[in-house]
């Protein structure tokens, strides 16, 4: 699940990436889970998801408004998967698709343009 919250004072979005255990692609034990995207240089160490008290893996990143970002999840350093709640999907150039999150431009009033 993607949760987008615009922070008017900072003029950016706080985006929470959430993956419940039933959304994981296999029954394998989770050793590591990360969100990788063009917003973090596809770095597996930049945005790890951590298990919260509700049993959901989460990570929050700050992203600029007025654009789209591509991303995927990486499970245990070897299994890639997309977010079923993504705004869209785009070719990755690797023969697969990436998830896409759209972040609308926001006027100074704090409302989407």
C-alpha positions in Angstrom: 0.0 0.0 0.0 1.2 3.5 -0.7 0.3 6.4 1.6 1.0 9.8 0.3 1.0 12.8 2.6 1.8 16.3 1.4 3.8 18.3 3.9 2.9 21.9 3.1 5.6 23.5 5.2 8.3 21.5 3.4 6.7 21.4 0.0 7.2 17.7 -0.4 5.4 14.4 0.0 6.1 11.8 2.8 5.4 8.5 1.1 4.9 5.4 3.2 5.5 2.1 1.4 3.7 -0.7 3.2 3.7 -4.4 2.5 1.7 -6.8 4.6 2.8 -10.4 5.1 0.1 -11.7 2.8 1.3 -9.4 0.0 4.8 -11.0 -0.1 5.4 -13.1 -3.2 6.4 -16.3 -1.3 6.2 -18.0 2.0 10.0 -17.6 2.5 11.2 -16.1 5.8 11.9 -12.4 5.4 15.6 -11.7 6.0 15.5 -8.3 4.3 13.0 -6.2 2.5 13.7 -2.9 0.8 12.1 -0.4 -1.6 14.4 0.6 -4.4 13.6 3.3 -6.9 14.8 6.1 -9.0 14.4 8.3 -5.8 17.2 6.4 -4.0 19.4 5.4 -6.8 18.1 1.8 -6.8 20.2 1.3 -3.6 19.2 -1.8 -1.6 20.5 -0.3 1.6 18.8 3.1 1.3 15.2 2.4 2.2 14.8 -0.9 4.2 11.3 -1.8 5.3 10.9 -2.7 9.0 8.2 -4.8 10.6 5.9 -2.8 12.8 3.7 -3.9 15.7 0.8 -4.5 13.3 2.8 -7.1 11.3 3.3 -4.7 8.3 6.6 -3.9 6.7 7.0 -0.1 6.3 9.4 2.5 5.1 8.8 6.2 4.6 10.7 8.4 2.1 10.4 12.1 1.2 9.7 12.8 -2.5 9.3 16.0 -4.4 5.8 16.9 -5.8 5.0 17.2 -9.5 6.3 14.0 -10.9 6.4 10.2 -11.0 8.9 7.8 -9.6 9.5 4.2 -10.5 10.2 1.6 -7.8 10.1 -2.1 -6.9 10.5 -4.1 -3.7 13.5 -6.5 -3.2 13.0 -9.5 -0.9 16.0 -11.1 0.7 18.3 -9.5 -1.8 17.1 -11.7 -4.7 13.4 -11.6 -5.4 11.9 -8.5 -7.0 8.2 -7.7 -6.9 5.8 -4.8 -7.6 3.3 -3.0 -5.4 -0.3 -4.1 -6.2 -1.4 -0.6 -5.1 0.9 1.3 -7.5 -0.6 4.2 -9.5 0.7 2.6 -12.7 3.4 0.3 -14.1 6.2 1.1 -16.6 8.7 -1.0 -18.6 11.9 -1.3 -16.6 14.1 -1.9 -19.6 15.0 -5.2 -18.1 12.1 -7.2 -19.5 9.9 -6.6 -16.5 7.8 -3.7 -15.2 8.4 -1.2 -12.4 5.7 0.1 -10.1 5.0 3.9 -10.5 3.9 6.4 -7.9 2.5 9.7 -9.2 2.9 12.8 -7.0 0.8 15.7 -8.2 2.2 19.2 -8.3 0.9 21.2 -5.4 0.1 24.9 -5.5 1.3 27.3 -2.8 -2.2 26.9 -1.2 -1.3 23.2 -0.5 -3.9 21.9 -3.0 -3.1 19.8 -6.1 -2.8 21.9 -9.3 
